[in-house]
Amino acid sequence: MTGGVRLADSHEFLTNYDPTNGAVLGHHPIANEEDIQSAFTGGRQAFEQWRSLPLPARRRLLRSLREEIVERIPCLVDAICADTGKVRMEALMADIYPTLEMIRYYEDHLIGILRSRRRKAVTGFSSVCWVEYFPRGVVVVISPWNYPFQLAMIPVITAIAAGNAVILKPSELTPLVGQKIACLFSDLVSMPKDLVTVLQGDGQVGRRLIEAGPDLVFFTGSVPTGKKVMASAAHNLTPVMLELGGKDPFIVLEDADLERAAAGAVYAAFANAGQLCMSAERVYVHWSIADDFVERVCRETDQLRVNQGYDGDIGPLIHPDQRSEYR
């Protein structure tokens, strides 16, 4: 299914599929070595231009980006739902709105976060020092498939807000969202050319991006892949930031509001079909309320609308491999 490859011209192509019915959604060229080198060359040139801009200029671009996202919400929701199979409300509330809120936060606080700060030095009572913040250079962002817009855009936005250039590799399972992100940035006329480049591909492309020598790698994904990213980056002592999966307990104490706790547990377990690093993997309930809690959870679960198009509560798993992982 997803991840099929065909050869055309000098590029291989990713084939992605609709998780709801298996239909082919499209073919997306996989980045080759020339694409990767071009992205780094262009990114470093854009970085030199971007890093020298005053913070208010960066803030204006962020505002333009936020306004552009708002204008494109319908088509972005369509792309997210097509790639992942999630329901429309999930795409809107968990992918797009958090991204808009993060941009707004940087609009309000960017200058305060990055301004120079005077500090008293430890070398003498009359000495002072200054804390200055400098961008790193070209940042590689490798994003996951479960929240393909939010978990790609927020690290990209954070990096460019701090003055860096970015090369983004979206998940090979959600290339349509990656394409939409590429169009979003390319249409921002106020942004330097090549400041943000989107390269499609699988794990091999991610590995080659890391080996090409970025100034920082930001990876969101599974623990096993995170270990591979860190090992690959270690060869060049490239700094790495990892946001990996977890196993999260849901704890219900004796004095809990059971109606609210049951609703929360059902959401925590089934949001995005359970494909969420913060989903509830297990539940611990005080023995005195356990029977009542279980009854409420079963009742809440029975009311969920499963795989009923984009108006349901739960969409399909994104890929057959996910089903085998749950067994």
Disulfide bonds with the S-S distance in Angstrom:
none
